[in-house]
Amino acid sequence: MKIGVIGAGIAGLAAGRELAKAGHEVIVYEKSTDIGGRMACRYAGEQNQIRMDHGLTYLSAESSWFKSFLEELQVHNILQKWEGEFAYRNTNGEISLYHPECPYFIAPEGMNAVGKHLGRMLDVRTGTNVGGFTHIGEHSAKKRTWMINFSSSRTEGVDALIIATPSRQAYGLLNTTIDEIETLNLVKEIDEVIYKPQFAVLAGYGNTDLPDWNALKCEDDIIEWVSNESTKRKQESGNALVIQTTGEFAGKHATDNKEEISEIVTDRLGEMIGGWAALPEWKQIQLWKYSQSENPLNHDFMEIEGKDTPLALVGDYLNGNTIESAYLSGLKLGKHWCKKYPV
């Protein structure tokens, strides 16, 4: 069976890998130039020489399936344990050390290495924007059940579809075919999902000595998490922090001037840990519009039940709102479809 996956985040890649291992032909369409979603890494700094995880800064696992996946990544030298100290700042401004309940793991070569590992068996087509799809149906002379319509006006036929995007984008895609098949219930349910955005401010401090902690968890109106990227890998171009905001702050200021936002964030960090933090040598800012769902739906995945309408939704808004829930959503759909549609 030829299966099209829309979205190359961890949910889509996990589903695609499981189905490809079973012998299905899997094609993953991704509108951006890289894969992995918020498992993202970029070269930042004045000369773009500092590697920084500006989405998810670490991975941890609770379920046995995700623990097995992290073990696989360690065997392939993609992940290693984030050794060192972690700090917590409470609402009174007091900073203390804490020990994570589950170990934190980091990717020395960058978090996007995780997505690349998941997608290595797949035909992943980056820079490909899907505009919608059309249900052809079993009574048509056409060979494939679905026709994917790309923004470039090109089309491609597939036997089954997996939509592995944030729910708001899945909503838009489903609405392109709502008059043709029974997708109304899916559309109604995912329309209820609300996302919190998040700003990530990348700040470089040259040879300034940074705190000893790997990361700082904050109880604050503006800053939620600070990752000391210099503890993950040797940065010859200087030390750097990734400062992640709260969803409430990002929601209020999502359309504001980004330079002003980055100033507010670094100024706040300076108040929290020292004036030096408000004066980075350089800084960049990224807005994650769909950072985390506030009200995930109580399904591992969602699908249309029909003789000739294989279509499913996976993502981090299903049975949780973490990278682990996204992986499990894709993995469980993949296993389900391997049984439902044997090669």
Phi, psi and omega in degrees: 000137177268119186242128176261131177245123180261107181114123183251039168280185186294328180293311180295320180291322179295316178296314181298318180296318180298318181287324178293322178298331180278354176109001178283153173274119185239129175238128180251127181252125182229127185285334180275179184269355180227168181244163178111351180063234181282357168280072193241150178219141176221158172270121184238181180104174184297331178240019179051050182246355184255121181278126185221135175274103187259005174249255172281130184263351178198170174234147171215162187225143173244319183279156180295323180294318181286327174299318178297321179294317178295325175296319176301317180294327177290321178300324180271013177059031177267324178244153168214157181295139179276090183283144178131196186256149177236142186241156180228132177247120183273181184292343177272000180087006181275133181250129178222162179274152176219160179247120180301140178296321175245140180302146175265139179238142180234161179251106182304328180270004180110145184296337179293347176296333179294313178297320179297323178294315180297325186267007188292338179268358191251157172273094183259125183246098180280165182065026183242111184261116178275125180268339181167189178207159183236135177275119181275312174093161186288339183270359180277155175285350179295150183284322187256153182288322185240145170245119177273131180253120181265157180297338179280002182080359176282157177228161176209137180268140175222161179274333183211154183232138170237123178261111186241053181242169169306153188300327180296321178287323176298322178302313180297320180293316180297328181292344177285346182231013188297333181277353188258326181220175185279076176254000187301318181296321177298313182300315181299320185286314183287342177295342181278346185287132179245137180251146169263131174277175177205138170267141169241119177258122178262122187229131180253139185236016176058231181265010177299133177291128179265165176303161184285343184285153174288321183205156179235119175268132189238140166261096189205158179284337186248309187255133181254323189205139176232123180252126175275094185295339181288347177274353183267329186200155179289123181249099182292341182266011175118170182274152184207152177237148166252121183250117183252134185270170173286157177295325181296316179296314181296322179297322180287332189240018186302328183257006180284168178300125186293325179295320178293322178298314181297327176294316179300317184292313181291325175298318179295320179297322177300321177294330186276319188234359178136146185301333179302327184291340179277357186234060178292156177289331177204161175204152176226163182220142179229134173257122172263104186293323181244065186288312185202134179284139180275332185224069182301151181276153186272058176220145171290322176203171178230142180213160174269126178270118180188158183296323187224038179226055182293107178212136181216158176243137173225160177159179183276011173255012182242120180055040178141178180221033182241173176295329178293316179294326177295315178298314181295324177300311180293317181298315183293323175295317180303314180295320179297314181288331176298324177282321184287325182233071181295147180283000000 
